[in-house]
């Protein structure tokens, strides 16, 4: 049996096996065990069979054999023979595939390409009557010929233009159209088409606008945007299309569909970018007359934006290659009616149609220096006259807003001192108007009534942009503007002028980037002069000044000076008695400024370490032992801010410096013999115990490989230090100090404990837990210690199953169950000390592991628990869910939902709020899961939303938001029985004392009222 016979018998039931047969034939051809003539002759009786399927499969066999041969195996003569053979039988299935493989061979020449192309034209005049799959194959062959043998087809001239156009016309399938548009674009761009422009244009414009919507789960991934882009490229391919394209596009702008209008505008933009300047110029004014309606009569904001893009594209194209400002140029002729219309609209600047004028002028001004020059010469003089003659602040503001938009264009064209624009021979046309514009903006800002805030904000923006414009204002003029901005921030009454002050601060920030010397010489002295040298009693005006200084510290030179001056001011303030709020604000400002710096690369890092870390901590320590006077630095809140600064700086230090810090985490850089560290001491005074806040911060900043003080070989092990910290925590009654010791316990367990010692620490933890269960005189501190130590182990996934199972045992304990239940919220809660930034071991799967281990146990133990301790399990569940990713929660909905519903009956507001938040997420992600519980959910959520005395604001707000999720998510047929209950139940909530709750109640009630009724059958 011949290979072709075997192929024909096999290809139907097993195509893979049939391809192996073709491959075997190809291998025998390569090894010269057979010849190409013999292979072709073997097709004889099958190639002429009356059954079209047999003929098609025979040709397919030959095509597969050819495809398996090396690219250089066939001679040119053999390829010629095969090409003619396949072209003669091109209507038989498989021939197209064979020709595609042949045309990819290096010896397939132009003559063969023409033969193939003519065969396509001759045999497939009825292409659109054939199946889609066959059309796709034919179009892919045509695309291959265009890609690799374009010149051969191009040499056919009109024959190929007409032939291709006729062949592809009328196609409707999206996959095929992607190829059709690509092929036609090549013809339109590279062929001589002047005699066929209308035919070619009609062949593609008949598809405009594209309304295709891909079916769900479309395997081909073709989108409407893909088709629109290809079609747009065709319409914009040749200037010859302009007489047909622009009139029809303008007609379609009258469509009532926003999508059609958007397509039209985007197509006009594409044509403007590619059509010749002379062609575009002849239609430019007509296009303006049509497009302007979409801008001046705004109906859809995105359409107005697209219209502006179109106008700008026209202006950019008409400006190309010219630096002439002659009024006879294409760009000048285009802009003349536009500026005339804009000037007319500005006579009534508060009118609706006048508002987009600034956008039009700005968009066109950005197009080129020539366009900007012509616009300024046409618009600024009448704008200035209109401003002078305006009879009210409203009109002046509207005109000033137009000026601001023109200045945006000026900056885009001519750049700023730090961002130069492309060079141009055209001088900035605003130069002759400089003095007037500066005077106008300054007077509007500083001489207008203080309560005209919106007008003054516009004036400030105008003045800022004048300052930013490259090579425009002199240094002394920018300095005057800086003084005005300083005055607004520092001297004006802040009531009701937050917007103006924010704009002034932002203006100073912008100017600090280009004129840091002016900020240093004018703003800094003015701001620093407003900072008092002692803490004011009942005045916090310094906050605005410090906020301004913090934001001005963008540039390194500026921030260096600011840090130095703030440290000096802090030193002066600490020497005087007074409120601690002011020094705390100074330290917070320093923290913000330093957080904006790249500290590891900062040349002043060592200075920050010495002055801010060692210097200030030394003052705290000496005051705590009575060698220095007490200051605000010794207050717990101040110590926490100072600690954050210390952590940030120490993190940036090199390894050598960090080692030194690690060995002084408790001695706090004090000279030997002056300060006795807190650990391993009895009866330490309160003031000295508070230094543990700083010890925690130093510990957080050093790397995990560092040996901490008291953990070296001479002083014992890390477990000894851990035991001492546990002792201190158990005895501590001051919340901030207790919290910082607990954090040290968690930090040591998580970050510094070697992996080989985790088992020993777990054993120690197990003993602590056993102690909790055996005593009836429980200390809450003991529970806190257990959970902080557990937190360190859990986050690093060390002994996690054993740790969590022990903690879960505590929930059933009558004496410590409630405190332990709250502890579960601590395990996964983010913490500023035990954080990735500080080098803590926080494993990615920690949250998922805690959830997967705890939830089944909580659910099981809850069912069997006594009624009095059941709330403990629900509180623990709430603490875990609060920090668990949604996708993890969704996996256990069957277990969770009954528990969450019962959690809503608890009195604990925090638990209730967290539970409702979880239910909201579940309702959004998996509405089907809550359908069976709708009755219970509605009644409980209405109760949670209704009573301000028993439910906190967050509970009421969350309950309403959860109720609002149901309509639109859960099936209407499920919600309908509860609609009246909810609508009536929310009436009382409309009078809630909190505005946010009332607003949420209105929206929730509206969502239920507007819920669609089920359609009657």
N, C-alpha and C positions, 0 to 999 in steps of 0.2 A: 504494500500500500504506500502510495507516494505521500510526501510531506503535506502537500496541499489537501489531499483527501483526509488525512488524519486531522488537519487543522479544521476542515469543514465539519467533520463529525464531532469535534471537541468544543469548538468555540461557543456553541449555544449553551450547553450545560456547564462548562468550566472554562471561562475565558483565560484564566491564569495559566492553565495547562496548555491551552492553545498558543499563548504567547511564548511558552517554552519551546514549542515545536518550531515556531518562526525563528526563535533564537538559534536553535540547532541548525536550521538551514543556513542562517547567516554565518555560523561558525564553519560550516563545511565549504561555504563560498570563500571565506578567508583562507582556509587551508587548501584551497584549490581541489577539493574532493569533488566538487561540481562546479558548473559555470553558470553565469547569469542567463545565458541563452537557454540552457537546460531548465533552469527554474521557470523562465517565462513560458517555454514550450509545455512544461508540465501543467500549466494553467488551461491549456487549450480547450478541452471539452467543457470545462466549468465556466470559462470566461464568456462563453457564448450561450450559456444555458438560458432557457426561457424564463426560469424562476429568477426574479430580480434579487431575491435574498441571497441565492447562491452566487450570482454575479458579484453582488456587493461584498460578500465574505471572501470571495476569491481575490478581488482587488485589495481588500483589507489585509489579506495574508501577504501579498506582495509588498504593500506599504510597510507592514511590520518587519519584514525581512530587511528592506532597505533601511529602515530606521535603526536596526541593530548593527549595521555595518559601520566601520570606522569612517570618519569624515572624508578621508583621502583615498578610500578604497576604490571607488568608482571613477573611471576615466570620464573626461568631458563627453566623449562620444556615447558612452553608456548612459550618462545622465540625460543626454539629448534624446536618445531612443526611449528611455523610461518616461521622460517628460511628455513626449509626443504620444506615447502609449496611454498614459494616464489622462492626457487632455482629450484624447479621442473617446475615452470612457468616463469623462468627468461627471456624468450624471449618475453613474453607479456609485453606491456607497463605498467609502474607503478611498476613492481616488483623491478627494480633497486632502485627506490626511497624508497620503503619499506625496502629493505635490508640496504640501507644507514642509515635509521632511527633505525633499529634494532641493527646494529653494534655499534652505539653510546651508547647503553644501558650498564650499568655496569655488567649485568649478561650475556652478550654476550661473550662466552668463546672461547678459541683457536680452539676447535673442530669445532665450528660453523664457525669461520673464514676460516678454511681450506675447509669446505664444500662449502662455498660461493666462495672462490677463485677457487676451482676446477670446480664449475658450470660456472664461467666466462670463464675459459680456454676451457671447453667442448663445450659451446654453441656459443662462439664468435670468432671462428677461422677465420671467414670472416669479422672481425670487420671493415676493411677499406672499405667494400662494403656498409656499413650501413650509414644512414644520420649522418651529423656532430653532431646534437643535441644529438642523441642517443649515439654516440661514446663518447661525452663529459660526459654524465651521467655515462657510464661504467668506464671511466678513473677516474672520481671523486670517484666512489666506490672503485676502486683499490687503489687510493691514501689514502682513509680513512682507508682501511685495513692495508696499509703500515705504516700509522701514529700510529694506536692504537693497532694493532695486529701483529707487525713486527716479533716478535720472532716465532710466529706460522708459518708464511710464510718462515722465515729463516730456520726453522727445516726441511722444505721440500727439502732443498739443491738444487741439480741440477734441480729438477723438477720445482722449482719456478723460477730459473734463466732462463732456456730455455723457460718456459711458459710465463713469463712476456715479455721477448725479442720478442718472436713470436707474442704475443698479440698486442704489441704497434708498431711493425715495419711498416713502410710505411705511418705513419701519416703525414698529410700536414697542417692541420688547426693550426694557431698560438696559439689559446686558448688551444687546446688539446696538442700541443707540449710543452707548459709551464709545463703541468702536466707530460707528458711523460719524459721530461728531469729530473724533480724532482724525479720521481719514479726510473728511471734508475740510477741516481747518488747514491741513497740509496743502491741499489743492488751492484753497483760497489765498494762502500766504505766498506760496512758491510758484504757482502756475500763472501764466498770462490769462486773466479772466475777464478783461474789459468787455469782451463780447458776450459774456455769459453771466454777468454780475447779478442780474435780476433773477435768473433761473437758480443760480446757486443760493442767493439770499432766500428766495421762496422755499427752497428745499429744507432750510433749517428754521426759518422764522415761523413756519406753520406749527412748530412745537411750542412757541412762546405764548403764554407763560407755562412753564412746567408745573403740573399739578399732581405729579406722581407721589403716591404714598407707599412706601415699602410694606409688604405684608409682615405680620409678626414673625419673629425668628427667621427672617430672611437669610438664607445661607450664603447669599452672594454679597451681602453687605453694601449694596448700592443704595445711596441715599438720594433724596430729592436734590440736596445741595450739590452732589457730584454731577448730576445731570444738568443742573442750572449753570454750574461753572463751565462745563464743556460747551453748552449751547451759547453761553455768553461769549466765550472765546471765539466761536464761529462768527457771531454777529459783528464782533469788533475786529475781525481778521483783516478787513480790507476797506480802504477809503471809498472804493467803488460802491460800497453798500450804503453810504450816507444818504443818497436821495430816497432810498427805500426804508432805511432803518429809522431815521429821525422822525419823519412824519408819522409812521406807525407807532413808534414808542410814545410820541407826544399824545396821540389819540388814546393810547392805553392808560395814560396818566389820569384820564377821566373815570377810570374804573372805581367802583365802590369798595373793592377789596384791598385792604392795606397790604396784603402779601403781594398782590399784582403790582401795586404802586412801588413797593420796595424793589421788586425784580426789575421794573422799568428803570428806576433811578440808578441801580447798580449797573445795569447794562449801559446806560448813558455814560456813566463814569468810565466803564471799560472802553467804550468807543472813543471817548475824549482822550484817553491815554495812548491810543494806537493810531487813530485816523491822522492824516496829514494836517499840518497847521492851516494851510489854505482851505482845505475842505471843511475843517471844524469851524474856522472863522466865518464862513458863509452861513452857518446855522447857529452861531453862538448866541446872537441876540434873540432869535426865535426860541432857543432852549431856555434862556433866562426868563422870557415872558411866560413860559409854561411851568418852569420849576418853581418860580418865586411864590406861587400860590401855596405850595406845601410848607413854605417857611413863614410867610406873612400871615397865613390863616392856619395856625398850627392846630391840627386835629389829632395827630399821633406824634409824640416826641421823637420816636425812632425814625419816622418818615422825614421829619424836619432835619434830623441829623444826616440822613442819607442824601437829602436834597443839597445840604451844605457841602457834603463830600463831592457831589456831582459838579457844583459850581466851582469848587476849588480845583477839581481835576481839569476842567476846561481852562481855568486861568493858568494853571501850571503848564499845560500843553502850549497855550498861546504865548506864554512867556519864554519858552525854550529857545535858546540860541540868540537872544537879544538882550542888550543892555540899554537900548534906546528908549527914551521917555517921550518920543515923538507921538503926537496925538493921532497919527494916521496908522500906527502899528495895529496888528490884530488884537493885541491885549488892550490897547487904549480904546479901540472901537467897541470891544466887549464890555469894558468897565463904564463907559460913558453913560449909558441908560441906567445902569445899576446905581452909580453914585447919585445921579439925578433923582431917581426914585427914593433912595435912602434919605437924601437931604429933604425931600418933600415930606416924607414920613416923620422926620425929626422936628418938623414945625409943631407937631402935637406929640411931644415925647412920651406922654403918659397914655397915649392911645394904644390899644392892644396890638395893632399892626406895627407900631414903632419899636416895640420891645425886641423883636428879632433882628432889627437893623444892625445892632452891634455885632451879632453873631455872623451876619452876612459879610460885613466889612472886615471882621477879624479873619474869617475863613479865607476870603479872597486876598487879604493883605499878606497872609502867611505864604501864599503861592510863590512869590518871588520878590526881590527888591524892586523890580520895575512896577509890579502890581501895587506894592505898598506905597511907592513914591506917588503914583497916579491917584491912589485913593486919598492919601493925606492931603495932597494939593487941592483935591476937589472937596474934601469933607471938613478938614480942621478949621479953615476960616469961617464958614457959615456956622459950624458947631460953636465956635467961640462967641460969635455974635448972638446966637440963640441963647447961650448960657448967660451972657450979660443982660439980655432983655427978658429973661425968664422971670415970671411974676410969683414964683413960689418955690419952696424947697423941693416939692415933689418933682417939678419939671427939671430943676437943676440936678437932682439925684439921677433921674433917667438919662440926662445928657452926660453926666459924669460916668455913668456905667458904660456908655458907648465909648467914652475916652479910655476907660480901663481896658476894654476889649481891644481897642486899637493898639494900646501899649503892649498887650500880650503879643500881638502880631509883630510889633517892633522888636521885642525881645527875641521872638522866633527867627526874625530875619537878620538882626544885627548882633544878637547874642548878649551875654553878660560878661563882666570881667573874668569870671572863672570858666565860662563856656562860650568861647568865641564861635561865631557863625561863619559859614563859607565866605570868603572874600568877595567883595563886589566893588565895582568902580562907581556905583551910585551912592552918593552921600545921603546920610539919614535925612529925610525931608522934614523931620521934626525939629531939627536944629534951629531954624528961624523962630520957632514957637516956644523955645525952651523957657525963657524968662516968664512968659505968660502962663504956661502950663504949670510951672513950679509955684508961681504966685497964686494961681487959681486953686490948686490942690491944697496948698498950705492954709489959705484963708478958709476954705471949706472945712478943713480939719480943726483949726484952732480958733476961728472966730465965729463959728456957728454955735447956736444955743446948745448947752450940754445935753439936753434931753433929746436932741435930734440924732440919736445913736446910729440908725441905719444909714443916714446921709454921711455921717462922719466916718463910718466904716468904709464906705465907697471911696471917700476922699483919701483915707489912709492907704487904701490899696493903690490908688492912682499915684500917690506920692512915693510909695515903696517901689512901684514899677519904674518910675522916673529915676530913682536911685539905682536900680538894678540894670538899667539899660546901658550897654557898653559905650564908653567914651562919650557920655552925654552930660551929666552933671559934674561940676567941679567938687573937689574934696570938701571945701567949706560949705557948699550947698547941701551935700549929703550929711555933713555934720549938723547943720541946722535941722534937717529931718530927724536925725537921731535924737536931738534935744527934744523935739516935739513928741516923739514916741516915748522918751523917758518921762516927760511931764505927764503924759496920759496914764502911764503905769503908776507913777509914784505920787502925783499930786492931786489927781482928780478924785472926787468922791466916788467910791466903788459901787454905790447902790445903783442897780439897774444898768450898769455899763460893763458887765462882764465880757460881752462880745467885743467891745471896743478894746478893752484891756488885753484880751487874748490876741486880738489882731496886732496890737502894738508890740506885744512880747514876741509874737511870731515874726513880725517885721524886723525887730532887732536881731533875732536869731538868723534870719536870712542875710542881713547886712554883716553879721559877724563872720560869715563865710568869705565875704569879698573885701570887707574893710575892717579887719580885726583891730587895727590900730585906733580907729575912731571909737569902737566899742570900749577899748581899754582906756582911752583918754577922756571920753565923755560919759559913757554909760556906767562903767564900773565906779568911778568916784561918786556919781550921783546916787547909784544904788547903795553903795557901801555907807554913804552919809545918812541914808534913811534907816540903817540898821542900828538899833540902840546898843549902848555899851553895857547895859544891865537889863535884866528881865523886866519888861513892863508888866504892871499889875493886871489890868483888865483890857489890854489892847493887843490885838494879834495882827496888826497891819504888816508886821514884818514877814508874815507868811507870803504875801503877794510879792514882796521884794525878793525873798529867798527863792520862790518859784521862778521868778524871772531870771535870777542869776543862774539857777540850775539849768534852765533851758538854753541860756546863752553859752553854756560850756561845751558847745559842739566842737569847736576847733581846739586843738591841743594847747596852743599858745594861750588861749583864753582860759581854758580850764586849769592850766598850771597856776596862773595868777590867782584865779578864784580860790583854789584849794589853799594856797598860801595865805590869802587875806581872810578867808573864813576861819582858818586855824588861829590866826592872830585875834580875830574878833571873839572866838570861843574862849580863848585864854582870858580876854578882858572880862567877858561876861561871867566866867566862873569865879572871878575874884570878888564879885558882888553878890549879895544875897538876892533872892527873888525866885519867881516861878521857874520850875524845871522845864516848862513847855518850850521856852525859847532856845535853850541849849540843845534840847532834843530836836527841835526843828533844824538847827544848824547842822547837827550830826546827820540827820536824815538827808539834808541837801548834799553833804559830803558823800554819803553813801550813793546817792543817785548819780552824782558827777563821776565817781569812781567806776560805777557800773557801766558807764558809757565808754570807758577807756579799755584798750587792749592791754590789760595790766602785765601779762607775761613779757610783752615787748616794750613796756613803758620804761624809759631811762630813769624816771624818778621813783621807781618801785621801792628801792632801798630807803629813800627818804620817807616815803609813806609808811614803811614798816617802822622806822625809828620814831617818827613823830606821832603817827596815829595809833599804832599798835603798842609799841614799847612805851612811848612817852605818856599817852593817856592812861594806859593800864597801870603804869607806875603811880600816877596820881591817885587812882582809885585805891590801890593797895596801901599806899602810905596814909591816906585818909582813914582807911579801915582800921589801922593800928594806932591812930592818933598822932602820927608824925606830921600830917598835913591837915589843914582845915577841911571839914566836910563841905562837899559841893553837890550840885545836881548830878554829877557823874556817878555818885554813889547810890542813886535811886535805881530800883530794879528795871524800870522801863528804859532809862537812859543806858543802863548796862547792856540791855538786849540790843539796842541800836548800835552801840559801840561794838558789841560782839559780832553783828552782821558785817560791819566794816572790817573787823579783824579777820573774819573767816575769808572774805573776798580777797584780801591782800595776801594772806598766808597761802591760799590756794595757788597764787601766782608765783610764789617764791621757788627758787631752785631746791633741789633735794638736800643739799648741804645745809641751807638755812632752815628748811623744814625739820631736819633732824634736831637742830638746836632748839627750835620752838617746842617740838614734841617732848623734849626732856625738861621743859619748863611750864607744862600745861597747868600745873598746880602751884608752883612757886611764883609764876607770873612775872618773870624777869626781875624779881626783887633781889637785892643784894643779900648774900648769905647772912643769916642771923637777924635779919630785920622782920621777916614775915614767915610765919610757920604755916605751911599749906593746910588746907582743911582736912583732907583725908588722914586717917589714923590719928585724929585728935579727939579729945573729949571736951565737951562743954565749950564749943567754939562760939564766940559772940555772933549775933545776928548780922552785923555789918560785914564781918569777915566771911560768913557763910555765903553771902550774896556774891562774892567773887567767883563762886562756882559757875555763875552764868558766863563769865569770861573764859573759864577753863573749858567749858563745853564748846564755845566758839573756836578756841584754839585747836581743840581736838578734832572738830569738824573740818578745819582747814588743812590739816597735815595729811599726807598720803597714807594709805592703809599699810604700807610696808614699814612705817616708822615705829620705833620702840618708844612707847609712852613712858613718862615719869612713873616710877614705882613698878614698872614691869620688867626692868632689867634683872640680870641674874643676881646681883647683890641685894636687891630689894624685894625679891620674891617673884611670883608669877602674875600673869594677867588675871588669873582666877582669884588671886588674893585681893587684887585691886577691886575686882567685881564684887567680891563678898563685902568689902568695906563700903562700896557705894550702896549696896543693898542695905547695910546697917544705917547709913546716913539717910537714905530715902525713907526707911521705916520710921525714923525718929523725927523727920522734918515736918513742920506744921505750916510753914510759909509757902503758899502755892507757887510763886515764881521760882523759888529756890528748889522746891520739891520737883517741879517740872523739869528743871535743868539737870538735876541729878538723875532722874528717870531717863532723860534723853542720853545721858552719858552711858547708862546701863545698856540701852538699846544700841548705841553707837559702838560700844566695845564689843558687844555680842555679835553685831552684824559686820562691822568693818575691820576690827583689829584682831579678833579671835582667830587663831590658826585653825584650819580645817580639822586637824587631828585632835583638837581639844573640844570640839563641839559636843561630843558624846559626854565628856565630863561635865560640861556646863548644863546639858540636858538633865543629867542625873541630879545636879544641884537644883535645877528648876523643878524637877519632880518632887524633891524633898520639900521645896517651898510650897508646892501645891498640896502635898500631903499635910503639911502644917496648917494650911487653911482649912482643910476638911476636918482636922482633929480638934480645932479650937472653937470655942463658942464666943470668945471675946475677940472678935475679928476686927482688925484694923483695915480701913479702906486702903491705906497705903500699901498693905501687903498685896492686895489684889492688883493695885497699880504696878507694883514691882514685877509681879508674875507676868502681866501682859506686856510690859515694855521689854522684858527679857525675851519673852516669846516672840515679840515683833521682830527683834533682831534676827532670831533663828528662822522664822517663817519666811521673811523676805529673801533670805539667801537659800531657801529650800533645804535647810539643815534639820534633820530629824523631824520633818514637818508632820508626818502622820502621827508619830508618838506625841509630839507637842500638842497638836490640835485635839487628839482624843482625850488627853489629860485635861485640857481646858474645857472641853465639852462636859466632862464629868462634873465640873463645878456648877453647871447650870441647875442641877437638881438639889444643890445644897441649900438648905433653908436660911443659913446665916450669910453666905457670900454669893448666893445665886444671882441676885439683882445686880450687884456691883460687877460680877463676872460677865453677865449678859451685856452690860454697857462696854465692857472691855473689848468685845469682838469688833466694835466699830473702830477701835484703835489699831487693830492688826494691819489693816490695809490702807489706813488713812495717810494721805501725803503729809510729809513733815519737812520743814525747811532745814533741819539739821541732818536727819537720816535721809539723804537725797543723793541722786546720781551725781549731781554737780559736786557734792562733797566726797565722792568716791565710795559711797555705800554700795553694798552688794544687793542690788534689787533685781531679781531674776524676772524675766518676761512672763513666765508661767505661774508666778506666785499667786496672783489673784484667781486664776483658773483652778489651781491646785486647792486653794483654801475652799473655794466654792464646791468643787467636786468631792472633797473629803467631808465637809461639814454638813451640806444640805441633806443628804440621805439620813445621816445620824440625827440631825435636828428633827426631821420629819417623823422618823421612827420613835424617838424618845418623847416627842410632843404628844403623840397618840397615847402613850402609856403613862404620861406624867400626871401627878396630882393636879387638881384644878388650881391650887394656890401658886404653883410654880410654873404653870404653862406660859404665863406672860414672859418668863425669862427666855424661853426658846424663841419667842416672836421678836423680842428686843435684839437678841443675838443675830437672828436672821436679817433683821433690818440693817444692822451694822455691817454685815457682810455684803448684802445686795447694794448698799450705797456706793461701794467702790468697785463693783464687779462689772466688766464690760457687758453690754446688752446681748451680744451674740452668745455669750456663755450662759446668761440667764435663760435665754429662749429655749435652751436644750432641756430644761427641767420644768417646763410650765405645769405639767400635770401634778407634780409634787408641790410646786410653789403656790399656785393660785388659792387653794383652800387655806393655806397658812397666812397668805397676805390678806385675805378677807377677814380672818379673825384678828389680824393685827390692827385693823381699822377700829376695833372695839376697845383698844387700849386707851388709857388716858394720857400717856406720854406723847406730848406734841411732836417732839423730834422724830420719834419712831413712826408716828402717824404720817407726818409730812414725807418722810423717806419712803414709806410704804406706798403712798398715793403716787409719788414720782415713779416708782417701779411699775405700778399698775398703768400709768399713762404710757410708759414706754412699751409695755406688753400690748396694750390696746392698739397702738400705732403699728407695731411690728407684726403682731399676729392677732388681728381682730376676731378670728374664728375661735380662738382659745377662750375669750371672755363671754362669748354668746350664751353659753349655758349657765353663766353666773350673773346675768344682767340684773335680775331682780334684786339680789343681795347687794350688788355694786351700786345700783341707783339709790337704794334706801340708805346705805351707809355713807355714800358720798354726799347726798343731800344733807344728812345729819352733820357731817363734818364741815359742810360749807355754811351752816346756818347759825351756829351759836358762838358769838364772839367771846363769851365768858369762859367756855370750856375748850375752845379751839383757837390756837394762835393764828396770826395773820397768814403765815406761810401755809398752815394746814388748810385754811379756808380758800386761799388762792389756788393751791395745788388741786384741791377737790373740784373746784369749778373748771379748772383747765382740763382735768381728766374727764369730767362730764362732757366738756365741749369737744373732746376727741371723738366720742362715739358717733355722732352724726357724720356721715360721709365715710366712716371706716367700717362700722358694724352695719349689717344689713338693715334696711328700713323696716322690714317685716318683723325683725327681732325687737327693734326699739319702739315701734308704734304703741304697744300696750302701756308703755311707761311715759309717753309723750306728755299727756295732761298732768301726770304726777310731777314731772320735772318742771314744766312751765309754771304750775301753781306753786310748787315748793320754792322756786327761785324768786318769787315776788318779795318775800321778806328780806332776801339777801340784797335786793336793790337799795335798801336803806342801811347797808353795813357802814359802820363808822369810818372804814378805810376806803379811800378813793380808788386804789388799785383793785380792791376786791369788788367794789361796785361796778367798775368798768368791765372786769372779767365776767361778772354776773350778767350784764347786759349782752355781751357777746355770746355767752353760753346759752342764754335764753333764746336769743335770735337764731342760733344754730339749730336748736330743737324746734322752734316754731316753723322755720323754713324747711324743715326736713320734708323730703318728697313723700307724698302718700303713695302707697302701692298702686300700680296701674290695675284698673278693673279688667277682667278678662272679657 
